[in-house]
Amino acid sequence: MTIHRDDLESKLREIETVVDDTQQEARNMSKWVIAGVVVLVVGVVAYRMWKRSQRVQVIVVAPQ
């Protein structure tokens, strides 16, 4: 069995195409992951601010 240069080049092009496709899919997925993390962080911060505003504040006035 002999392997020719054209065979190697075509196989490498095929591999390069698969790698490029995988890289693009990973980029798209990372955008969704980043968006989810941002939404989660904003939600946690908003919840904490809301809980802080819901505290009952008791003011004690000294008798005069």
DSSP file (Angstrom, degrees, kcal/mol; ACC not computed):
  #  RESIDUE AA STRUCTURE BP1 BP2  ACC     N-H-->O    O-->H-N    N-H-->O    O-->H-N    TCO  KAPPA ALPHA  PHI   PSI    X-CA   Y-CA   Z-CA
    1    1 A M              0   0    0      0, 0.0     2,-0.4     0, 0.0     0, 0.0   0.000 360.0 360.0 360.0 130.6    0.0    0.0    0.0
    2    2 A T        -     0   0    0      2,-0.0     2,-0.5     0, 0.0     0, 0.0  -0.896 360.0-148.1-116.2 145.2    1.4    3.4   -0.9
    3    3 A I        -     0   0    0     -2,-0.4     2,-0.2     4,-0.0     3,-0.0  -0.944  16.3-155.7-112.5 126.6    0.4    6.7    0.4
    4    4 A H     >  -     0   0    0     -2,-0.5     4,-1.8     1,-0.1     3,-0.3  -0.602  28.5-112.3-100.6 161.8    0.6    9.6   -1.9
    5    5 A R  H  > S+     0   0    0      1,-0.2     4,-2.6    -2,-0.2     5,-0.2   0.879 117.3  56.5 -58.6 -40.2    1.0   13.3   -1.1
    6    6 A D  H  > S+     0   0    0      1,-0.2     4,-2.4     2,-0.2    -1,-0.2   0.873 104.6  53.0 -61.5 -37.8   -2.5   14.0   -2.4
    7    7 A D  H  > S+     0   0    0     -3,-0.3     4,-2.1     2,-0.2    -1,-0.2   0.924 111.1  46.1 -62.8 -44.5   -3.9   11.5    0.1
    8    8 A L  H  X S+     0   0    0     -4,-1.8     4,-2.6     1,-0.2    -2,-0.2   0.919 112.6  50.0 -64.9 -43.9   -2.2   13.1    3.0
    9    9 A E  H  X S+     0   0    0     -4,-2.6     4,-2.2     1,-0.2    -2,-0.2   0.907 111.1  48.3 -63.3 -42.0   -3.2   16.6    1.9
   10   10 A S  H  X S+     0   0    0     -4,-2.4     4,-2.0     2,-0.2    -1,-0.2   0.896 112.5  48.8 -66.4 -38.9   -6.9   15.6    1.5
   11   11 A K  H  X S+     0   0    0     -4,-2.1     4,-2.4     2,-0.2    -2,-0.2   0.906 111.3  49.8 -66.9 -40.7   -6.9   13.9    4.9
   12   12 A L  H  X S+     0   0    0     -4,-2.6     4,-2.6     2,-0.2    -2,-0.2   0.876 109.8  51.2 -66.2 -37.1   -5.3   16.9    6.6
   13   13 A R  H  X S+     0   0    0     -4,-2.2     4,-2.1     2,-0.2    -1,-0.2   0.900 109.8  50.4 -64.5 -39.5   -7.9   19.2    5.0
   14   14 A E  H  X S+     0   0    0     -4,-2.0     4,-1.9     2,-0.2    -2,-0.2   0.923 111.9  46.7 -63.1 -44.9  -10.6   17.0    6.3
   15   15 A I  H  X S+     0   0    0     -4,-2.4     4,-2.6     1,-0.2    -2,-0.2   0.902 110.5  53.2 -64.1 -41.5   -9.1   17.1    9.8
   16   16 A E  H  X S+     0   0    0     -4,-2.6     4,-2.5     1,-0.2    -1,-0.2   0.885 107.5  51.6 -62.0 -39.0   -8.7   20.9    9.6
   17   17 A T  H  X S+     0   0    0     -4,-2.1     4,-2.3     2,-0.2    -1,-0.2   0.915 110.5  48.0 -63.7 -43.5  -12.4   21.2    8.7
   18   18 A V  H  X S+     0   0    0     -4,-1.9     4,-2.4     2,-0.2    -2,-0.2   0.911 112.4  49.1 -64.5 -42.2  -13.5   19.1   11.7
   19   19 A V  H  X S+     0   0    0     -4,-2.6     4,-2.5     2,-0.2    -2,-0.2   0.918 111.2  49.4 -64.1 -43.3  -11.2   21.1   14.0
   20   20 A D  H  X S+     0   0    0     -4,-2.5     4,-2.2     2,-0.2    -2,-0.2   0.907 111.6  49.0 -62.5 -42.0  -12.6   24.4   12.6
   21   21 A D  H  X S+     0   0    0     -4,-2.3     4,-2.3     2,-0.2    -2,-0.2   0.915 112.2  48.2 -63.3 -43.2  -16.2   23.2   13.1
   22   22 A T  H  X S+     0   0    0     -4,-2.4     4,-2.3     1,-0.2    -2,-0.2   0.898 110.5  51.7 -64.4 -41.0  -15.5   22.1   16.6
   23   23 A Q  H  X S+     0   0    0     -4,-2.5     4,-2.1     2,-0.2    -1,-0.2   0.913 110.0  48.7 -63.0 -43.1  -13.8   25.4   17.5
   24   24 A Q  H  X S+     0   0    0     -4,-2.2     4,-2.3     2,-0.2    -2,-0.2   0.902 110.7  50.4 -64.8 -41.3  -16.8   27.3   16.2
   25   25 A E  H  X S+     0   0    0     -4,-2.3     4,-2.4     1,-0.2    -1,-0.2   0.895 109.6  51.5 -62.9 -39.7  -19.2   25.2   18.2
   26   26 A A  H  X S+     0   0    0     -4,-2.3     4,-2.4     2,-0.2    -2,-0.2   0.894 109.0  50.5 -65.5 -39.4  -17.1   25.8   21.3
   27   27 A R  H  X S+     0   0    0     -4,-2.1     4,-1.6     2,-0.2    -2,-0.2   0.923 111.3  48.2 -63.8 -43.5  -17.2   29.5   20.7
   28   28 A N  H  X S+     0   0    0     -4,-2.3     4,-1.4     1,-0.2    -2,-0.2   0.907 112.8  48.2 -63.4 -41.0  -20.9   29.5   20.3
   29   29 A M  H  X S+     0   0    0     -4,-2.4     4,-2.2     1,-0.2    -1,-0.2   0.891 107.5  55.3 -67.5 -38.8  -21.4   27.4   23.5
   30   30 A S  H  X S+     0   0    0     -4,-2.4     4,-2.6     1,-0.2    -1,-0.2   0.848 102.9  56.7 -64.9 -32.4  -19.0   29.7   25.5
   31   31 A K  H  X S+     0   0    0     -4,-1.6     4,-2.3     2,-0.2    -1,-0.2   0.911 108.8  46.3 -63.3 -41.1  -21.2   32.7   24.6
   32   32 A W  H  X S+     0   0    0     -4,-1.4     4,-2.3     2,-0.2    -2,-0.2   0.884 112.3  50.4 -68.0 -38.4  -24.2   30.9   26.1
   33   33 A V  H  X S+     0   0    0     -4,-2.2     4,-2.3     2,-0.2    -2,-0.2   0.928 111.6  47.5 -65.9 -44.1  -22.3   29.9   29.2
   34   34 A I  H  X S+     0   0    0     -4,-2.6     4,-2.4     1,-0.2    -2,-0.2   0.915 111.4  51.1 -63.0 -42.8  -21.1   33.5   29.7
   35   35 A A  H  X S+     0   0    0     -4,-2.3     4,-2.4     1,-0.2    -1,-0.2   0.908 110.3  49.9 -61.0 -41.8  -24.6   34.9   29.2
   36   36 A G  H  X S+     0   0    0     -4,-2.3     4,-2.3     2,-0.2    -1,-0.2   0.895 110.4  49.3 -64.0 -40.6  -25.9   32.4   31.8
   37   37 A V  H  X S+     0   0    0     -4,-2.3     4,-2.7     2,-0.2    -2,-0.2   0.909 110.7  50.5 -65.9 -41.4  -23.3   33.3   34.3
   38   38 A V  H  X S+     0   0    0     -4,-2.4     4,-2.6     2,-0.2     5,-0.2   0.927 111.0  48.4 -62.6 -44.4  -24.0   37.0   33.8
   39   39 A V  H  X S+     0   0    0     -4,-2.4     4,-2.3     1,-0.2    -1,-0.2   0.911 112.3  49.7 -61.9 -41.7  -27.7   36.5   34.3
   40   40 A L  H  X S+     0   0    0     -4,-2.3     4,-2.4     2,-0.2    -2,-0.2   0.926 111.7  47.2 -63.5 -45.6  -27.0   34.4   37.5
   41   41 A V  H  X S+     0   0    0     -4,-2.7     4,-2.6     2,-0.2     5,-0.2   0.926 112.7  49.0 -63.8 -44.9  -24.7   37.1   39.0
   42   42 A V  H  X S+     0   0    0     -4,-2.6     4,-2.5     1,-0.2    -1,-0.2   0.905 111.7  50.7 -61.8 -40.7  -27.2   39.9   38.2
   43   43 A G  H  X S+     0   0    0     -4,-2.3     4,-2.4    -5,-0.2    -2,-0.2   0.910 110.9  47.4 -63.1 -42.9  -30.0   37.8   39.8
   44   44 A V  H  X S+     0   0    0     -4,-2.4     4,-2.5     2,-0.2    -2,-0.2   0.924 113.3  48.0 -65.5 -44.3  -28.0   37.2   42.9
   45   45 A V  H  X S+     0   0    0     -4,-2.6     4,-2.3     1,-0.2    -2,-0.2   0.926 113.0  48.2 -63.0 -44.0  -27.0   40.8   43.3
   46   46 A A  H  X S+     0   0    0     -4,-2.5     4,-2.4    -5,-0.2    -2,-0.2   0.905 111.7  50.2 -63.3 -41.4  -30.6   42.0   42.8
   47   47 A Y  H  X S+     0   0    0     -4,-2.4     4,-2.8     2,-0.2    -2,-0.2   0.919 111.0  48.5 -62.5 -44.4  -31.9   39.4   45.3
   48   48 A R  H  X S+     0   0    0     -4,-2.5     4,-2.1     1,-0.2    -1,-0.2   0.895 112.2  48.7 -65.2 -39.1  -29.4   40.5   47.9
   49   49 A M  H  X S+     0   0    0     -4,-2.3     4,-1.7     2,-0.2    -1,-0.2   0.905 112.3  49.1 -66.3 -39.6  -30.2   44.2   47.4
   50   50 A W  H  X S+     0   0    0     -4,-2.4     4,-0.9     2,-0.2    -2,-0.2   0.922 111.1  49.1 -65.0 -44.3  -33.9   43.4   47.6
   51   51 A K  H  < S+     0   0    0     -4,-2.8     3,-0.5     1,-0.2     4,-0.3   0.881 109.0  53.4 -63.5 -37.4  -33.4   41.4   50.9
   52   52 A R  H >< S+     0   0    0     -4,-2.1     3,-1.0     1,-0.2    -1,-0.2   0.887 107.7  50.5 -65.3 -37.3  -31.4   44.2   52.3
   53   53 A S  H 3< S+     0   0    0     -4,-1.7    -1,-0.2     1,-0.2    -2,-0.2   0.680 103.3  61.7 -74.6 -15.9  -34.2   46.7   51.6
   54   54 A Q  T 3< S+     0   0    0     -4,-0.9    -1,-0.2    -3,-0.5    -2,-0.2   0.488  76.2 118.1 -88.7  -3.8  -36.7   44.4   53.3
   55   55 A R    <   -     0   0    0     -3,-1.0     2,-0.5    -4,-0.3    -3,-0.0  -0.340  69.0-120.5 -64.8 143.7  -35.1   44.5   56.7
   56   56 A V        -     0   0    0      2,-0.0     2,-0.6    -2,-0.0    -1,-0.1  -0.748  25.2-153.8 -85.2 125.3  -37.1   46.0   59.5
   57   57 A Q        -     0   0    0     -2,-0.5     2,-0.6     2,-0.0    -1,-0.0  -0.891   4.9-160.8-105.7 124.4  -35.4   49.0   61.0
   58   58 A V        -     0   0    0     -2,-0.6     2,-0.6     2,-0.0    -2,-0.0  -0.895   2.2-163.9-105.5 124.5  -36.2   49.8   64.6
   59   59 A I        -     0   0    0     -2,-0.6     2,-0.6     2,-0.0    -2,-0.0  -0.937   6.0-155.1-111.2 121.2  -35.5   53.3   65.8
   60   60 A V        -     0   0    0     -2,-0.6     2,-0.5     2,-0.0    -2,-0.0  -0.844   6.5-160.0 -98.5 124.2  -35.4   53.8   69.5
   61   61 A V        -     0   0    0     -2,-0.6     3,-0.1     0, 0.0    -2,-0.0  -0.895  18.1-126.7-105.9 128.7  -36.1   57.3   70.7
   62   62 A A        -     0   0    0     -2,-0.5     2,-0.0     1,-0.1    -2,-0.0  -0.496  31.5-106.9 -72.4 139.1  -35.0   58.3   74.2
   63   63 A P              0   0    0      0, 0.0    -1,-0.1     0, 0.0     0, 0.0  -0.361 360.0 360.0 -66.2 145.9  -37.8   59.8   76.3
   64   64 A Q              0   0    0     -3,-0.1    -2,-0.0    -2,-0.0     0, 0.0   0.406 360.0 360.0-113.6 360.0  -37.5   63.5   77.0
